[in-house]
């Protein structure tokens, strides 16, 4: 028996927007059911069309704004109707920050069952635009257009995804998040691909060549690194590096990344330098970092410096009031710091002046190499970084293991634990065994309020008490927000 997808008959409604959901869509109700309305703002009366139904909510399209919000402003980007990246760009920035901060609080209360005191007001980003130091663009055979033309546009397309469409990319011409140089690189690479009729990769058939373009910039150094992600290396691509080197100011290197899997990610298992060197330099909190094409690094340099300042303050507050340690002035040494999911060592290295020893754990070998190079370059000797799967490593630190065992290759015990996990949060097994690492204070840095709230409840159940919340915006114009939640171990 064959099954067909049930189509949704066009259904239009006039509704009032009550609030913003995480991600930036307006929230309304249609016949008592929640409806998400991308592009609509709180207190607006709008006309919507239902385009998809789920058991608990409807997906809708904004047709017309009848009564605009007093906080609505003109769009910053010409691609606003195609791109879902800057979902809050038509809302004044002060209200963006308020809405995102409230979402963090709501998640902690609703999901985690926690009422956490805030140690200070939400911190705004120093830049509202041109703040991103990394952009990932995607190739597709043809550019997506709302109304398909009689003659298809030239290919391949290179730009950003249309919301909800993994196989649809529009040709990007402008973006307010990176510097103009990033868009200049995109246009040069797209022109090169079209001149040589290079095919975009299609995952459905596992064929084609071009997958992604990654542009990384040092906002303090001005250096630029470009990475092209492909299915297989091709001889013609050797011409791209020198071409970009001639035309893009301050370009330090062009790298080819080979990804032979079907996964649509801008990463790979093999790198080849096409021109220059395989890294760029960036400065953060007075430390100069060397970053490769695939090294994790906070995407908002100026915002990350504020994040580090807030993290320092949060740790000083938690440690200064710890029942196991005498209060001391900000800046004193606090023992041994363990930095899990350390990436290129950003947080651990920037906090190293506050600790006698810093240990970092990260599963990406290239990121650990970057962290080690940075430590050596900056003369930071009391740090060590280790390549390991964080979830596996923490599970091995459970009740049947000695955290100080030399077989682990990582000495303990630890006084302070900093975790900055991916959006999925901590693995359940890792969360269960974190207390066995012995840290008296934990600082959880999160980019996902929902998984932060879930994991916070787990830490409370394991014997930790949340003592301070700080909210820092590293992603203006988008629905994303960063937060720091500090915990102190309850002493029996």
N, C-alpha and C positions, 0 to 999 in steps of 0.2 A: 504494500500500500504506500503510495507516494504521499509526501507531505509538502505543502506549499506554505510559504510565509504569509501570515494574515496581513493584508494591507490595511492601512489606516486611512479612512475617509477624511478628507479635509474638514476640520472642525475649528471654527474661530470663536474666540471669547474675548470679552473685555474684562480685565482683571486689575487689581491693585497689588503692587509688589510689596511684600512685607519685610523682606530681609535679603541678605546675600548668602548663598551657599559657599562652602569652601571651593575655591576655584573661580568664583566671580559671577556665577549665574544668579539672576534674580529668583526669588522664591515667591510663588503665589499659590492659590488654591482654585481648582476647577471642580465644581460639584463636590467639594469636600476633600478632594485628592490633591496631593502636592504636585505642583508643576514647576519645572525648572525652565527659566527664560534667559538664555544668554543675551547679554547686551542691555538688559533692563536693570534699573536701579531702584533702591528702596524709596517708597512713597510715590512712585510713578503709577499713573493709570495708562495701561497699554492694551493694544490689541495683539493677541497671540494666535498662532495656529498650532494645533497638536500634530506632531509628526511622528511620534512613537509612544506606545503605551507599555508600561510595566505594571506589575501587580501593585507596587506601592507608590509609583510616581509616573508622571507623564513628561516626555521630552517635547519641547515646543520651539517654535520659531517666532521671533519678534517681528510683527508686521508693521506696527505704527505706535509711536509714543504720543498719547493724547494729552497727558499732563506731565511735563518733564520735571525731574527733580531739580531743586535749586542748586544741588551739588553737581549737576551734569555740566560737562564742558566739551568743547569740540575735540574730536578724535585727533591723536597725535600722529597717526600713521595712515598712509593711503590704502593700506591693505586691511583695514579694520573689518571689512565685510567678509574677508576670506580667511583671516588668520585668527586663531583663538589664543595665541600666546599672551598678548597684552589684554586680557579680558577685563581689566579695570581701568583702562586708559581714559575712558570718558567720565570717570569719577575723580573729583578733586583729590589730591594726594592725602590731605589730612583725614578725609573720610575713608580712604583706602586703608590707612594704618589702623584706624579705629575698628573697622569691620574685621580685619584680619586678626587683630589682637583679641577681639571678643570671641572669635572662633576658637582660638587657643584655649581661652578660659572655659568656653562651653564644652569643648572636648574633654578637658580635665575633669569637669564636673559630671558630665553625662556618661562618658565612657569609663573614666577612672574612679569616679565617686570621690573626687578630691577637691578640696577648697584650699588652694595654695596661696600664701601671701606673696604679693609682688614686691620685689626689693627696689623697684623704681619704675618710672613710666616707660611705655613702649618707646624704642629708639628708632628714629627715622633714618633712612639711608641718606648719606651726604649728597648723593646724586639721584635725581629722579629719572634721568635718561642717560644714555651713553655710559652706563656703568658696567656692562658685561665684558669680562675679559676672555670669554670663550663662547663661540657660537658653533652649533652643528647644523649643517644644511643637508638636504637629501636630494638625490637624483631620482627622476622618473622619466619614462620614455617621452611623455608629452605633458605640457603644462595643463593643469586643471583650470577650467573656467566655468563660472556659474551658468552661462548660456553657451553651450558648445557651438563654435563657429562652423560654417560650412566647410572651410578648409582648416584642418588642424594646425595649430601653431608649431613652430620649429622645435625639434628635440635635440638633445634631452633637456628636460626642465631641471632647474636647480633652485631650490628655495626651501620653504617650510610647509609642513603638512596642513591640509584643510582639517578643521576639527572633526574628529570621529571617523576620519578616512585614512587608513594606513597606506592606501595605494594612491592617494591624491596629493599632489604637490603643486603649488602655484609658483610661477616665476617671480622671485622676490626682486624688487627694484629699490626698496628703501626699508630701513629698520631703525628704530630710535633707541634700541638697547645697546648695540655695540658701537664702536667708533666707525666713522665713514670708511676707514681703510678696510674693514672687514667686508663691507658691501663691494668695495672696489675689487678685492680679491675674488669674491663670488662672481662678479661679472667677467673678470678675466678668465677664470676657469671655465665658466659656461661657454664663453666665446671659443676657447680652445677646444672644448668637447664637440661643439657644433662644426667647427672648421674641419675636424678630423672624423666626423660622423661616428663618434664613440657612443656605444649603446649603454643605456642605463640598466642596472641590474633589476631583474624581476624575480622575486622570491618564489612566486607560484610555480614557475618553471625552472627555477634555479639556473638562470642564464643571464648573460649580460656582463658588463664590466664595472661601471661606475656606481658606487653605493652612497658615499657621504663625503662632504667637505667639512673639515674642522679648521677654524681660525682661532688662534690663541694670541693674546696680547699682554705685554707688560705695561700696565698703566703708569707705573713710576719710571720704568726704563725705556719705554717706547719701542721695545723689541717685539717682533712679530714672528710667529711660527705657523706654518700651513701644513695640514695633513690631508692627503687624499686617500679615502678608503675604497678599495677595489676588491673584486672577486679573485682576480689573478693579475700578476704583474705583466705589463705589455711594453714592448720596446718603445712605442711612440710616446709613452709617458715620460721618458727620459728628457724630452724636449720641454716639458712643462716647467721644471725647476728653474733652468736658466731664464726662461721667458718671464716668470714671475719675479725672479731676482733683478731683472732689468727694469721692471715697470712698477714694483711696489716698494716705496721708501721704507727703510729700517727693517726689511725682511731678513731674518737670520737663518732661516732654513725651510726646506720643503721636504716632507717625509711621505713615503708611500706606505700605507698600512694594508696588509692582505688579510681579508676575512673570507674564508671559504665556507663558513656555516650559513644556514638559512636565516639565522637571527639578524634582525634589522637593527644592529647596533654599530656605532661608530668606533669600533675597537677591532683588534685582530691579533693574531699570534705571530705575525712576522712584520718587521719594519725594514725599509730601505731608504737611505738618504738620496734624494734626487738632486739636492743642491744645498750648500751651506752646512749647517750643523743641526743635529737632531733635538735641540732644546732651545729654550729662550729663558731669559732671566727676568725675575720680578722681585720687587722689594715689598716686604710686609712687616710692619712693626719693627723696622730697623734691621731686618734680616734679609739677605739676598738669597733667593731661591733659584735653583736650576730646575726647570720643568720640562719634561718630555711631552710628546704628543698625547700620551695616554695617562699622564699623571693627574690624580685628583687634586684640585685646588679650588678654594672658594671663588665663585665666579664674579663677585663684586669686591674688588680689592679694597676700596675705601670703606665699604661697609664691613668687610672682614676685620679691618683694623679696629673698628668700633666694637665688633663682636668679641675680639680678643680682650679689649679693655673691660667690657662687661663681664667676660668670663673670669678675668683676674679679680674683679671686685666681688663676684659671686663666691669664688673660692676663698678669698680672704675673709668674707663674712661667715661662711660655713665653718672654716677652720678656726677662726678667732673665737667662735662661740662653742667650739667642740668641748665636751666635758672631759675628753682625754688629753687635751692640749691647752697649755696656758695661752691666753690671748697675747698677741704680739702685733707690732706695727705692720701695715701693709708692705709687702715686699720682702719679708723675711723668708728664709728657706723652710719648706714644709715637708722634707723627707723624700719619699720615692713616688713618682708619678707614673702611672701606667696609662698609656694612650692607645685605646683600642679603635680599630678602623682608622689608623693614623694617616693613611694616604701618603702624601709627600712630606709628612711630618709637620704640617702647618701649625697645629695647635701646640703640640709637644715642644717644638723648637721655640715658639714664641713665649711659652711659659717656663722655659728652662731656667731662667734667672731666678725663679721662685722656688726651685727644688734642688735637692742634693743630687738626685739621679732621675733620669727620664728614660722610660722604656716604651717603644712603640711596636705595635703588631699590625700588619697589613698583608693581605694575600697577594696583592699585585706587586710582582718583583720589581718592575720598572719604577714604581712609586717609592719603594724602599730604597732603591739605588739613588733616586733623586734626594731623598731625605738624608742619606749618608753623605752624599756630595755636599749638600747644603750645610750640614753640621761641620764638615771639614773646612769648607770655604769660610765659614764664619767663626771658626775657632771654638766651637762648642764641643767640649770633650766629654762631658758627663752624660752623654746620651747614647742609646743603642737602639737600632731598629731591626726587626726580624720579619722575614717572609713566612707567613703562616695563615691558614684559614682561621679567622677569629672565632667562629662558632665551634670548630673542632678544638681549638686551643683552650677555650674557656671550659668546654665540657670536660677536657682532660684535667682541669683544675678543680674537679668536684671533690666530694668527701673522701674518696679513696685515693686521692693523689696529694702529694706534698707540693704546695705552690712554690717552694724553694728548691725543689728537686733539680739537680743539674741536668737530668735527662731531658728536661723540658727545654734547656738552652736559654731560659729566661729567668733571672733571679728574682725572688720575692723575699719577704712579703711587700705589700704596697700600701702606702698611706692614702693616696688619692687616686681615683679612677676617673678618667675622662672618656666618654664614649660618644662618637659621632657617626652613628650607623646610617646605612642607606634608608630610603623612604620606607622600606618594609619593616624597619625597626630591628629589634633584637630577636634572634632565634629563640624559641621557647626553652630549649635545653640550655642555651647560653644564659638566658635570664635566670633560670633556676640555680645555676652554679656560680653566678657572679659574687654572691656573698662569701664564697669560700676563698676568694682572692684576698680578703682581709682588709679592704679599704675602709677607712672610717668615714670618708666623704666621697660621693659620686656626683659628677657633673655630667648630665645628659644633654648633649647638643642635638637638636632635632630640626628637621625640615618638614616633618609631617605630624601635625598635632594629634591625629587619631592614633597613630602607633606610639607616640610619646605617652598619651594617656593610658593606653593599654599596658605598656611596659612599666609606667609609673605605679600602676596598681599592683603589678607583680613585685616590684621592689619593696613596696610597702608591706606586702604579705611576707616578704623575706626578711623583714626586720629593719627597714630603712624608713626614715621620716622625711618628707619633702620640707625644705626650710626656705626656699626662695625661688621665685619664677622671674625671669627677665625675657622680654620679647624684643627682638631686633629684626627690622625689615631689611633684608638683602635683595629683595626682588620687587621694586616698585613697578606699577602698572600691571602686575600679575597677581594671581590669587595665592601665591606662595609666601610663606613666612618662616622665619627662623626663631627658635626659642631655646633658652637654657633653663633647665630645672635642676637644682642642686638638692642632694639628699645627705642626711647624716645618719650613721648607724646608731640604732638604739642600744645603749649599753644596759644589760640586765644587772 
